[in-house]
Amino acid sequence: MTLLLWQFVWLPLLLFVLYPLAIQYERGGWWRWLFWLYYPAGLLDVYLNYTTLALYTWDFPVRGEWTFSTRLKRLQFYPGWRGAVARVIRDYLNFWQKGHV
């Protein structure tokens, strides 16, 4: 039960919190001190993209969609609830880095 709680609740929330911090590394300047978050957040993104986030969206990555952000470029155009959820997540990601998705 604890493993499922981590897999389906805590790890996606951790990615949700880590993304705004980790992506700031790309801005340069004094933001570079956040580089230590960049690669662990990226690995978590890839892992969750193929596991938990695939089940949440009931859509599995196709060739070349390593990260969830890459998959959102396709998902945002889906009709129904998948597209609506993808657009909300896209707006959140783009808030922290303009034009990310």
C-alpha positions, 0 to 999 in steps of 0.5 A, spaced: 500 500 500 505 504 501 509 503 495 502 505 491 501 511 495 508 513 493 507 511 486 500 514 484 500 520 489 507 523 492 512 522 486 507 526 481 506 531 486 514 531 487 515 532 480 509 538 480 513 541 485 520 540 482 519 542 475 518 550 477 525 549 481 529 545 476 527 548 470 530 555 472 537 552 471 536 554 464 535 561 465 542 562 467 545 567 472 544 565 479 539 560 477 545 556 476 545 553 483 539 549 482 543 545 477 542 539 482 535 539 481 535 539 473 537 531 472 533 528 478 527 531 476 528 529 468 529 522 470 523 522 475 519 525 469 521 520 464 520 514 469 513 517 471 511 519 463 512 511 462 508 509 468 503 513 473 502 519 468 501 514 462 495 511 467 492 517 469 491 520 462 490 513 459 495 515 453 501 511 453 507 515 450 509 514 442 516 514 439 520 520 441 516 522 447 521 521 453 518 526 457 511 528 459 512 535 456 513 532 450 507 528 450 503 534 452 504 537 445 500 531 442 495 531 448 493 538 448 489 537 442 485 531 444 477 532 445 474 531 452 477 530 459 484 528 456 485 534 452 482 539 458 487 536 463 493 536 458 491 544 457 491 545 464 498 542 465 501 545 459 499 552 462 502 550 469 508 548 465 508 554 460 507 559 466 514 557 469 518 557 462 514 561 457 513 556 450 515 550 454 509 546 451 
